[in-house]
Amino acid sequence: MADAYLTPPSQASLGACIDRVARLDTSGDVTLDQVVRALGPTGALPLLMILGAALVSPLSGVPLFTSVVGICIAFGAVKLLAGHTRIRLPAVLARRHVPGARIDRATGFLHRGARVIDGMTRSGRLGWLAGSAARWVVGGLMLACGLAMPMLELVPFSSSILGGAVLLMALGLLAHDGLLVLLGLAAMSLAASLVITLVSAVAG
């Protein structure tokens, strides 16, 4: 089976991935296929990282964007679990587009946070949480996050928190930093708690 970690070291950072997306031509609409192509012939982790980051950016305000990105995250997580090093989105997802102006605002917003997150990254820290064995568990959790997002479209903040969880877990696996994976798991738990609290309040 191919190793899903076969990714150039220069891409083991959020900032490097955002830079690639920022270089897209944003004079018109930008498709998800263009975003994937901008990341180059990489594995699923950089794609999952960018998708998660998109959900904590102003792009999350685009109608149905959360649902589409959630499906893409689920697709990427399946590819990760299968060990695929090249990602090609299904045509129905690849054709989805976002206004270029929103891409510009999102990348500008994310660049600031990327410097902080990349500065926190330490390869080998809590390595057992970011090793090959952990990939199966973490990949399954990212799959669950993606599948949950279309159902949480109207739950305030939940998709952004889950997006942050996917971002941290994907970057943690990519950079072999188990602490980031742990922070991602904490964010996922926070989103679950938020949903449970809101459902209980409505039901009660």
Backbone hydrogen bonds, N-H to C=O, Kabsch-Sander energy under -0.5 kcal/mol:
donor,donor_aa,acceptor,acceptor_aa,energy
4,A,2,A,-0.6
6,L,3,D,-1.7
7,T,5,Y,-2.4
11,Q,8,P,-2.2
12,A,9,P,-1.9
13,S,11,Q,-0.8
17,C,13,S,-1.3
18,I,14,L,-2.4
19,D,15,G,-2.4
20,R,16,A,-1.4
21,V,17,C,-1.7
22,A,18,I,-2.8
23,R,19,D,-1.0
24,L,21,V,-1.8
26,T,24,L,-0.8
30,V,98,V,-3.2
32,L,96,R,-2.2
33,D,94,A,-1.8
35,V,31,T,-1.5
36,V,32,L,-2.3
37,R,33,D,-2.5
38,A,34,Q,-2.0
39,L,35,V,-1.2
39,L,36,V,-0.5
40,G,37,R,-1.3
42,T,40,G,-2.4
44,A,84,H,-0.7
47,L,43,G,-0.7
48,L,44,A,-2.8
49,M,45,L,-2.5
50,I,46,P,-2.3
51,L,47,L,-2.5
52,G,48,L,-2.5
53,A,49,M,-2.3
54,A,50,I,-2.2
55,L,51,L,-1.1
55,L,52,G,-0.5
56,V,52,G,-0.5
56,V,53,A,-1.2
57,S,54,A,-1.0
60,S,57,S,-1.9
61,G,58,P,-1.7
62,V,59,L,-2.2
65,F,62,V,-2.2
66,T,62,V,-0.5
68,V,64,L,-2.2
69,V,65,F,-2.9
70,G,66,T,-2.4
71,I,67,S,-2.0
72,C,68,V,-2.1
73,I,69,V,-2.7
74,A,70,G,-2.3
75,F,71,I,-2.4
76,G,72,C,-2.9
77,A,73,I,-2.6
78,V,74,A,-2.0
79,K,75,F,-2.0
80,L,76,G,-2.3
81,L,77,A,-2.4
82,A,78,V,-1.7
83,G,79,K,-0.6
83,G,80,L,-1.2
84,H,79,K,-2.4
87,I,42,T,-0.5
93,L,90,P,-1.3
94,A,90,P,-2.9
95,R,91,A,-1.9
96,R,93,L,-1.3
98,V,30,V,-2.4
100,G,28,G,-0.8
102,R,99,P,-0.8
103,I,99,P,-1.4
104,D,100,G,-2.2
105,R,101,A,-2.1
106,A,102,R,-2.6
107,T,103,I,-2.8
108,G,104,D,-2.1
109,F,105,R,-2.2
110,L,106,A,-2.7
111,H,107,T,-2.0
112,R,108,G,-0.8
113,G,109,F,-1.0
114,A,110,L,-2.7
115,R,111,H,-1.6
116,V,112,R,-1.0
117,I,113,G,-2.6
118,D,114,A,-3.1
119,G,115,R,-1.5
120,M,116,V,-0.9
120,M,117,I,-0.8
121,T,117,I,-0.8
121,T,118,D,-0.6
124,G,176,H,-2.8
125,R,122,R,-1.6
127,G,124,G,-1.2
129,L,126,L,-2.4
130,A,127,G,-1.7
135,R,131,G,-1.4
136,W,132,S,-0.6
136,W,133,A,-0.9
137,V,133,A,-0.8
138,V,134,A,-3.0
139,G,135,R,-2.8
140,G,136,W,-1.8
141,L,137,V,-1.9
142,M,138,V,-2.4
143,L,139,G,-2.0
144,A,140,G,-2.0
145,C,141,L,-2.2
146,G,142,M,-2.3
147,L,143,L,-2.3
148,A,144,A,-1.8
149,M,145,C,-1.3
151,M,148,A,-0.8
152,L,148,A,-0.8
152,L,149,M,-1.1
153,E,150,P,-0.8
155,V,152,L,-1.5
158,S,155,V,-1.1
159,S,155,V,-0.6
161,I,157,F,-2.3
162,L,158,S,-2.5
163,G,159,S,-2.5
164,G,160,S,-2.2
165,A,161,I,-2.0
166,V,162,L,-2.5
167,L,163,G,-2.6
168,L,164,G,-2.4
169,M,165,A,-2.5
170,A,166,V,-2.8
171,L,167,L,-2.4
172,G,168,L,-2.4
173,L,169,M,-2.2
174,L,170,A,-2.6
175,A,171,L,-2.9
176,H,172,G,-0.6
177,D,172,G,-2.6
178,G,125,R,-3.1
178,G,176,H,-0.6
179,L,125,R,-0.5
180,L,177,D,-0.5
181,V,177,D,-1.3
182,L,178,G,-2.4
183,L,179,L,-2.4
184,G,180,L,-2.2
185,L,181,V,-2.2
186,A,182,L,-1.9
187,A,183,L,-2.2
188,M,184,G,-2.2
189,S,185,L,-2.1
190,L,186,A,-2.1
191,A,187,A,-2.2
192,A,188,M,-2.2
193,S,189,S,-2.4
194,L,190,L,-2.3
195,V,191,A,-2.3
196,I,192,A,-2.5
197,T,193,S,-2.5
198,L,194,L,-2.4
199,V,195,V,-2.7
200,S,196,I,-2.3
201,A,197,T,-2.2
202,V,198,L,-2.4
203,A,199,V,-2.7
204,G,200,S,-2.2
